[in-house]
Amino acid sequence: MVSVGLDAGVRRWRVFAGIGALYLGFGVIVALLQGGLPPVLRARGMPVAQMVWVFALYLPIGLSFIWAPLVDRLRLPFLSPRIGWIVAAQAVAMAALATVALMEHAALPLLFALGLVVALAVATMDLALDALAVEATGEQAKPLAAALKLAALSLGALIGGGVFVGLLARIGWSFTFALVVLLLALTLVPVFGLVDVDRAAGVRRPAAGGARPYGALRLGVMRRRLGLLVLVASVVFPLTALNRVMLVDLGVTLERIAWLVGTAQPVGMLFASAVAGSLIRRLGNAGAFSAFAVLGLGCLALLCWGVRMQVQASAIAGAIGMAAVVGGLMVVCASLTLSWSVGAQAATSYAVLFCGARLAGILATMGASRLAALIDWPTFYTAGAAALVAVTALLLLWLPSLETREP
């Protein structure tokens, strides 16, 4: 009996080690695409107006729900159903990044194409990884698995958006991207020990097919819920995504952005995520969102003041604080998404709500980068504050009717 308990415990930690390592690697790549490359390329002279192409690399991560049925239905002819996809997609990402390491001075279209390959590969890997995490963890272990994912992604953001950007200024382009490839290879190792776990889950897995993949959108309340999340993400994402570009324009050195902002922001987001749970329990979703929105207005005031008066410390504090606020706001949105996804097609409902909001945030960030090139930064942050007030008021108005469950 004790042996059975020990075997179950060892198996659980093998699963956690495998999925945690892969989420760490995924977090590193996402941080490089979203927070690492923009300030690096801006420091190298790329105009703000062209930043739209850098943020476009994030699009596959928001569009991944489109090819999710393929990952569910098609089994690759090696390893196990989920791990086969994970290894193949990670290998493609590593090959593309190794090519990037050798092509520092290549033309922008070629680098963009290689970056797109990396983004498509890691987005596909994430689909299979999420499925493996769902199927390989029992109900009691799922909260711990969710906490592990958040911690791994935050640590990955610290490494990808902070450490690697700082290393780039010291050891150069080629060595930095070679280290990224090495890290991805290391994060892949533990998952090979989960092939038997994945195969066992595959025996219990029902055959794919049958239900419409987007049938949840046939419900009017689901469309309204999606609309609200889209509006929130469209306002919230740009309020943090462009802040490092602004710091470069303000004269903050790339190394300082990497080691100070790049490391403090993930820590702030992790702290905000921990606080958000308690706030939601005490104040409800609407109250917690409002509390974070008020803090966000304070951070936007710091950003606006710092840029207008050329006070770097104020702008840096505002950027770090705004990242934590956005983390808290997105935890509230995640809480709503989990609640609204309960039903016969929970996975489909979650994918529609989550990916729809994420895609809207990416597109809004691309548009915001164009807007920032046309106006000055103080005007940009003033408009952002007005948009945050408006979307908070809208959420308070709509939420009571949207939280009512529809039969």
Buried (B, 14 or more C-beta within 10 A) or exposed (E): EEEEEEEEEEBBEBBBBBBBBBBBBBBBBBBBBBBBBBBBBBBEEBEBEBBBBBBBBBBBBBBBBEBBBEBBEEBBEEBBBBBBBBBBBBBBBBBBBBBBBEBEEBEEEEBBEBBBBBBBBBBBBBBBBBBBBEBBBEEEBEEEBBEBBBBBBBBBBBBBBBBBBBBBBEEEBBEBBBBBBEBBEEBBEBBEBBBEBBBBBEEEBEEEEEEEBEBBBEBEBBEEBBBBBBBBBBBBBBBBBBBBBBBBBBEBBBBBBBBBBBBBBBBBBBBBBBBBBEBBEEBBBBBBBBBBBEBBBBBBBBBBBBBBEEBBEBBBBBBBBBBBBBBBBBBBBBBBBBEBBEEEBEBBBBBBBBBBBBBBBBBBBBBBBEBBBEEEBBBBBBBBBEBBBEBBEBBBEBBEEBBEEEE
